[in-house]
Amino acid sequence: MLSYRHAYHAGNHADVLKHLTLLAILQQLRNKDKPFVGIDSHSGNGFYNLGSEPARKTGEAAMGFMRLWQQRSRLQDADLLGDYLTLVADVNPVDTGATIGNYPGSPAIMQSQLRDDDHLVLMELHSTEIEHLRDNFRRDPRISIHHRDGFEGAVALTPPTPRRGLMLMDPAYENKADYQQAIKTVQAVHRRWPTGIIALWYPMLGQSRDLSGLVKQKLGNAADSISIELTVAPQSDAFGMHGSGMIILNPPWQLSERVNAALSKVQPLLQV
Ligand SMILES: C[S@@+](CC[C@H](N)C(=O)[O-])C[C@H]1O[C@@H](n2cnc3c(N)ncnc32)[C@H](O)[C@@H]1O
């Protein structure tokens, strides 16, 4: 039984880290005049409304992306960060001032960077989320949508054709077994697709529940892997998720420098 719904968490600090990193990777894939494949193993529904009841209930977007949005005139010039803000502005054609309605999830960010010959594969297991995902993306012939287990599909669908591309794996980590499954799946995909860029998101929690060290220990020694993290508070069991990270196998050149330059402007704004 899947209970996680990303609508409650969209636009939080973890999404800011994940979506900045995702955009940076996609921009570097677009730099070459060769087609690429994007694979999103845990897609969610693709678009979120940050003014919706679930988003207002947790207040996570207000503590996350909204703080950047309120400073956008000052942040707009900054390279990757400016591109991220522009991408969100593009899905909000009406200027709503300090608040914002639509927020693009990872499938929408990937779609925004596709050229005619690029291709995107979206997977989602939740029976309601998959319907929203289909409604949002089925008219785009460059995109295929699968109602299936993203861990199983990640392995079954790799290596893709063409071989150039990226897999984003963004599990909900609803239970501890998800960590082992994510690690095993990344290892299996890397074996089958040694040149693919694989980006796995992981949460950073209070001491008694934190397994981010395990993820980095198991995947950090794969040839050519990096991790990029964003924290918004000191680690504490009382606080919950004080930060998160992305571990990236086969990162594009200078990915870490580009994302960390953006994060140096983001981090002071997102501190709790
Ligand atoms: C963190 S959300 C994804 C957010 C999305 N990647 C984004 O950045 O906009 C995780 C999603 O994975 C879905 N999910 C959970 N278990 C799954 C599985 N085994 N296979 C595929 N999707 C799964 C959940 O329903 C949820 O929509």
The ligand as a Gaussian input file, in Angstrom:
#p B3LYP/6-31G(d) Opt

LIG

0 1
 C        9.308000      11.654000      -4.202000
 S        7.975000      11.255000      -5.230000
 C        8.528000      11.656000      -6.836000
 C        8.677000      13.110000      -7.122000
 C        9.199000      13.422000      -8.507000
 N       10.387000      12.638000      -8.836000
 C        9.521000      14.885000      -8.652000
 O       10.677000      15.273000      -8.423000
 O        8.619000      15.642000      -9.033000
 C        8.056000       9.506000      -5.262000
 C        6.998000       8.872000      -6.145000
 O        7.301000       7.491000      -6.267000
 C        6.083000       6.777000      -6.309000
 N        6.420000       5.388000      -5.962000
 C        6.518000       4.806000      -4.748000
 N        6.981000       3.544000      -4.877000
 C        7.213000       3.343000      -6.191000
 C        7.730000       2.276000      -6.954000
 N        8.132000       1.133000      -6.367000
 N        7.842000       2.427000      -8.288000
 C        7.468000       3.586000      -8.893000
 N        6.956000       4.629000      -8.234000
 C        6.850000       4.525000      -6.891000
 C        5.188000       7.491000      -5.350000
 O        3.823000       7.217000      -5.636000
 C        5.585000       8.948000      -5.611000
 O        4.729000       9.508000      -6.573000

